[in-house]
């Protein structure tokens, strides 16, 4: 009977050690993976901000082109208008 109890205690200690190693391994891997996700999120956020800024600049360029086209049309009409 004492041998059975001693075996169970040893087995219990072995299981606790295994669980502790698994917990440490999971903690290390999860921490690393969470950091990777955070870094990638920051990169994507920065790229999105850059894309939004580029879109704004493109839209401003289109507005400027429309204004210039209107001005050129007005100049052409003025130049070709018989005096």
C-alpha positions in Angstrom: 0.0 0.0 0.0 2.8 2.4 0.9 4.4 1.6 -2.5 1.2 2.5 -4.3 1.0 5.9 -2.5 4.6 6.6 -3.2 4.0 5.7 -6.9 1.0 8.0 -7.0 3.0 10.9 -5.4 5.8 10.4 -7.8 3.4 10.3 -10.7 1.6 13.4 -9.4 4.9 15.3 -9.2 5.8 14.2 -12.7 2.4 15.4 -14.0 2.8 18.8 -12.3 6.3 19.2 -13.9 4.9 18.3 -17.3 2.1 20.8 -16.8 4.5 23.5 -15.7 6.7 22.9 -18.8 3.6 23.1 -21.1 2.4 26.3 -19.5 5.8 27.9 -19.9 6.1 26.8 -23.5 2.5 28.0 -24.3 3.3 31.4 -22.6 6.4 31.9 -24.6 4.9 30.9 -27.9 1.7 33.0 -27.3 3.7 36.0 -26.3 5.8 35.8 -29.5 2.8 35.3 -31.7 0.9 38.2 -30.1 3.9 40.4 -30.7 4.0 39.4 -34.4 0.3 40.1 -34.7 0.7 43.5 -33.1 3.7 44.4 -35.3 1.8 43.4 -38.5 -1.2 45.3 -37.3 0.9 48.4 -36.9 2.4 47.9 -40.4 -1.1 47.5 -41.9 -2.4 50.5 -40.1 0.6 52.6 -41.4 0.0 51.4 -44.9 -3.7 52.2 -44.7 -2.8 55.7 -43.5 -0.4 56.1 -46.5 -3.0 54.9 -48.9 -5.6 57.3 -47.6 -3.2 60.2 -47.9 -2.3 59.2 -51.5 -6.0 59.0 -52.4 -6.5 62.5 -51.0 -3.6 63.8 -53.1 -5.0 62.0 -56.2 -8.4 63.6 -55.7 -6.8 67.1 -55.2 -4.9 66.5 -58.5 -8.2 65.6 -60.3 -9.8 68.8 -59.0 -6.8 70.9 -60.2 -6.9 69.2 -63.6 -10.6 70.1 -63.9 -9.9 73.7 -63.0 -7.1 73.9 -65.5 -9.2 72.3 -68.2 -12.0 74.8 -67.5 -9.4 77.7 -67.7 -7.9 76.3 -71.0 -11.4 76.0 -72.5 -12.1 79.6 -71.5 -8.8 80.8 -73.0 -9.5 78.9 -76.2 -13.0 80.5 -76.5 -11.5 83.9 -75.8 -8.8 83.5 -78.4 -11.1 82.1 -81.1 -13.8 84.6 -80.5 -13.9 87.0 -83.4 -13.2 90.5 -82.4 
